[in-house]
Amino acid sequence: MNFSEFSTNYRQIINKNIKISGESLEYFSEYKVKVLDKFFKRNGLSKDIKLLDLGCGTGELLHYIFHYFPKVNAYGLDPCPEFIKRCKQKYENKESHFSISRGENMPFENEYFDAVLLSCVFHHISPDSRVAVVENILRVLKRGGYLFIFEHNPLNPLTRRTVRSCVFDSDADLITKKQCLLFLKKQGFIISETRYIVFFPRCLKIFRRFEDNLGKLFLGAQYFVAARKR
C-alpha cells in the first residue's frame, strides 16, 4: 500500500473509519501505550530504552510514548516520505530519529534496540515478506529485547468490517493471534505475554475498567503480543 496518496488526510480517514467506536485516533494511540506501560511495570522493566517504532506513520503513538516513557530514545521508520517529514517536524525537540525505510533492510547495526514496536503494521506486510522483516527485527534487537505487536483481531466481526471499509487497508492480510504466535515462535522468539484488547465502545465505557481481566476473551477488537529475543 502506498500511503503517500493519503498523507494529507490520513487522520481524517482513520477517524471517519473508527467513528463506530465513538473514539478518535488519539484514544487508541494512548490506549496502546498504556498497555505497554502496564507490561513494563508488571515485569519490572526499565523505561530507559532505545525503541524503534517500525511503520511509525505520522508518529501518533510516539506522542504518548514520550509521555509514559520520558527517558526513551525513540527511532521511527516508515516508507512514506511525507510521514517521516511530519515526524521530524513534530519531534525535533525530542530524543528521536526518523528515516525512510522498509522493514526488510533496516539501516541499523546489529543488536541496536531494546525494543521494536509494530502497531497495526503486520497486516500490511505481505506474507512473502514477513520472514525477512522479522529476521531483520531479530538482527537489530539486543539479546533479551522485546518485539511488541498490536494487531487487528479478525475474529471480531466489527474489526473485519472496519478494515474492509478503510481505503488504505485494501491490501490488509489479517492474521489471528494464534497464527501470529506460531509465526513468532517459528522465528525463534519467546512469547512473554499475549492478550486481546479493546472491548468496549465509548457508549459502554463504564465497563472499560474490567478490560484488564478480559485478555483471554477472543472478542477484543485487537490483540497485543510481547515476544522476547533469546
VOGU-3710 file (C-alpha; in Angstrom, 3 decimals, decimal comma):
1> mnfsefstny> 0,000/0,000/0,000  1,298/3,436/-0,992  0,355/5,691/1,929  1,748/8,814/0,254  -1,542/9,409/-1,534  -3,296/9,612/1,848  -0,678/11,780/3,596  -2,788/14,948/3,540  -5,918/13,409/5,079  -4,562/10,377/6,954
11> rqiinkniki> -6,037/11,338/10,339  -9,421/12,255/8,866  -9,684/8,883/7,120  -8,852/6,973/10,295  -11,216/8,988/12,485  -14,035/8,513/9,994  -13,318/4,798/9,796  -13,352/4,262/13,571  -16,352/6,501/14,171  -18,415/3,460/15,190
21> sgesleyfse> -16,268/3,176/18,335  -17,145/6,699/19,430  -13,433/7,392/19,901  -10,632/9,097/17,994  -7,166/8,110/16,831  -5,729/9,759/19,952  -7,738/7,492/22,244  -6,497/4,308/20,614  -2,917/5,569/20,436  -2,827/6,277/24,162
31> ykvkvldkff> -4,655/3,005/24,887  -1,841/1,008/23,281  0,901/2,915/25,075  -0,917/2,313/28,366  -0,856/-1,421/27,572  2,919/-1,153/27,074  3,312/0,874/30,262  1,467/-1,774/32,296  3,594/-4,537/30,756  6,801/-2,756/31,753
41> krnglskdik> 5,536/-2,179/35,291  4,329/-5,779/35,736  7,688/-7,108/34,641  9,887/-4,580/36,435  11,484/-3,412/33,174  13,465/-0,203/32,807  11,856/2,504/30,680  15,263/3,964/29,828  15,288/2,224/26,450  16,151/2,623/22,811
51> lldlgcgtge> 12,924/1,883/20,912  12,123/1,529/17,221  8,604/2,276/16,002  8,617/0,329/12,742  5,934/1,700/10,417  5,621/4,804/12,583  3,242/6,646/10,233  2,725/10,220/11,403  4,080/9,411/14,869  0,786/9,310/16,758
61> llhyifhyfp> 1,967/6,603/19,176  5,237/8,395/19,852  3,403/11,380/21,329  2,266/9,089/24,152  5,483/7,069/24,229  7,345/10,258/25,165  4,791/10,928/27,914  4,740/7,460/29,509  8,404/6,655/28,749  10,140/10,016/29,375
71> kvnaygldpc> 13,674/8,564/29,125  13,082/6,807/25,818  15,415/7,255/22,863  12,939/6,805/20,017  13,508/5,907/16,386  10,897/5,757/13,639  10,939/4,085/10,242  8,316/4,384/7,544  8,391/4,025/3,738  6,267/7,174/3,281
81> pefikrckqk> 8,487/10,288/2,909  5,683/12,671/3,895  5,051/10,799/7,138  8,744/10,916/8,049  8,869/14,633/7,265  5,969/15,251/9,641  7,564/13,173/12,396  10,821/15,118/12,136  8,939/18,401/12,411  6,727/17,217/15,256
91> yenkeshfsi> 9,509/15,764/17,413  12,506/17,920/16,542  12,975/18,781/20,238  12,738/15,172/21,411  15,347/12,405/21,608  14,182/10,964/18,315  15,454/9,889/14,906  13,418/9,203/11,763  14,289/7,566/8,455  12,560/6,496/5,259
101> srgenmpfen> 12,894/2,734/5,083  11,044/-0,547/4,922  11,388/-3,365/7,409  13,267/-5,776/5,172  16,525/-3,802/5,228  16,752/-1,504/8,240  19,714/0,912/8,430  20,871/-0,068/11,924  23,686/-2,045/13,455  23,139/-5,485/14,950
111> eyfdavllsc> 21,626/-5,576/18,461  20,918/-1,841/18,428  17,482/-1,666/20,097  15,971/-2,703/23,405  12,508/-2,895/21,850  10,785/-2,814/18,472  7,140/-1,819/18,076  4,806/-2,931/15,269  1,463/-1,186/15,760  -1,172/-2,324/13,266
121> vfhhispdsr> 1,578/-2,789/10,699  1,868/-6,562/10,409  -1,276/-6,867/8,274  0,297/-4,523/5,703  3,352/-6,762/5,332  2,774/-9,319/2,604  3,078/-12,949/3,751  6,051/-13,372/1,397  7,915/-10,561/3,194  7,100/-11,341/6,825
131> vavvenilrv> 10,015/-13,700/7,400  12,500/-11,150/6,020  11,036/-8,363/8,185  11,084/-10,425/11,376  14,609/-11,681/10,659  15,671/-8,045/10,374  13,914/-7,218/13,628  15,794/-10,060/15,315  19,030/-8,693/13,902  18,580/-5,180/15,329
141> lkrggylfif> 17,188/-6,335/18,692  19,508/-6,852/21,628  19,502/-10,241/23,338  16,575/-10,234/25,733  14,985/-7,352/23,817  11,283/-7,252/23,023  9,149/-7,137/19,931  5,751/-5,607/20,751  2,912/-6,210/18,300  -0,544/-4,647/18,222
151> ehnplnpltr> -2,791/-6,108/15,560  -6,396/-6,194/14,397  -8,280/-9,269/15,545  -10,004/-10,926/12,562  -12,190/-12,955/14,949  -14,038/-9,742/15,810  -16,762/-9,016/13,186  -16,674/-5,242/13,765  -12,917/-5,251/13,242  -13,310/-7,061/9,921
161> rtvrscvfds> -15,998/-4,562/8,900  -13,795/-1,602/9,827  -10,824/-2,989/7,900  -12,963/-3,689/4,815  -14,239/-0,117/4,765  -10,840/1,544/5,169  -9,356/2,774/1,905  -5,751/2,152/2,905  -6,465/-1,329/4,277  -7,296/-2,669/0,827
171> dadlitkkqc> -4,112/-4,755/0,953  -4,706/-5,945/4,525  -3,950/-9,588/5,204  -5,231/-10,050/8,741  -3,521/-12,609/10,939  -5,103/-14,195/14,006  -3,371/-14,116/17,367  -2,785/-17,861/17,181  -1,186/-17,558/13,734  0,931/-14,640/14,915
181> llflkkqgfi> 2,220/-16,576/17,931  3,051/-19,650/15,861  4,914/-17,499/13,355  6,971/-15,699/16,013  7,846/-18,948/17,796  8,984/-20,425/14,490  11,336/-17,466/14,048  12,827/-18,127/17,482  11,015/-15,662/19,748  9,898/-16,498/23,275
191> isetryivff> 6,321/-15,336/23,905  6,238/-13,351/27,159  2,634/-12,152/27,082  -0,368/-12,047/24,819  -3,854/-10,681/25,324  -6,898/-9,416/23,498  -7,590/-5,712/23,980  -10,167/-3,007/23,105  -13,548/-4,439/24,046  -15,993/-1,610/24,682
201> prclkifrrf> -17,023/1,388/22,549  -17,460/4,789/24,130  -21,169/4,202/24,775  -20,174/1,299/27,061  -17,120/2,928/28,601  -18,425/2,245/32,108  -17,273/-1,358/31,558  -13,737/-0,479/30,421  -12,406/-0,842/33,948  -12,831/-4,595/33,511
211> ednlgklflg> -10,794/-4,849/30,311  -7,558/-5,861/32,048  -9,356/-9,030/33,142  -10,657/-9,913/29,676  -7,354/-10,632/27,952  -8,270/-14,241/27,139  -11,627/-13,329/25,598  -11,238/-13,647/21,822  -13,739/-10,867/21,007  -11,356/-7,969/21,635
221> aqyfvaarkr> -11,070/-5,708/18,604  -7,275/-6,029/18,676  -4,605/-8,090/20,365  -1,224/-7,458/21,968  1,864/-9,664/21,851  5,134/-9,239/23,725  7,829/-11,513/22,290  11,401/-11,687/23,627  14,577/-12,414/21,700  16,531/-15,325/23,154
//
